[in-house]
């Protein structure tokens, strides 16, 4: 495989769970199940529309279900703040 990028440690499971290694890869014979996209916060509607179009080009029979990690993280960290 060709490495196309390296991401700094990211807390995915809340502040109390240690950061674990993860590999993201593309396997063309398997239909996509998840992708992660970092948005800048500018032109969000246009960016989401572009993502939808691109997703459907590669996986026309797979519905896209989108959510923002920031919403998930907020719930994880709110419990600690209380």
Secondary structure, DSSP 8 states (H G I E B T S, - for coil): ------------S-TTS----------TTS----------SSSHHHHHHHHHHHHHHH-TTS------HHHHHHHHHHHHH-
